Amino acid sequence: MTSTQPERLYRWAILLLLAFIWGSSFILMKIGLVNIPYQEVGALRMLVAFISLVPFSIAKWSSIQKQHWKYLFIVGLSGNGLPAFLFAYAQSHINSSLAGMLNSLVPLFTLILG
């Protein structure tokens, strides 16, 4: 199935917006660390992610079985919670460009460890 020209432009625009948001997060963390400690930067990142995802998760909230909550907690903590705080801590010691490069290697590290 071929896509139309406006559809392709829309997809490219979404990709560029996502790249801008992802790439700017490291420089924004560095700017935030000038005035607030890394713990607060990590907490703010988690808060913004929570607020962004709540509208999508409300409909599925009741369908999660009780025995799965502990696994969801572990995945959320190791996949989102710890990295948010560890990247904020790392930003206080390394350049934003190095943090971005290390973050881009996460899929490779996941493949190697997996």
Secondary structure, 3 states (H helix, E strand, C coil): CCCCHHHHHHHHHHHHHHHHHHHHHHHHHHHHCCCCCHHHHHHHHHHHHHHHHHHHHCCCHHHCCHHHHHHHHHHHHHHHHHHHHHHHHHHCCCCHHHHHHHHHCHHHHHHHHC
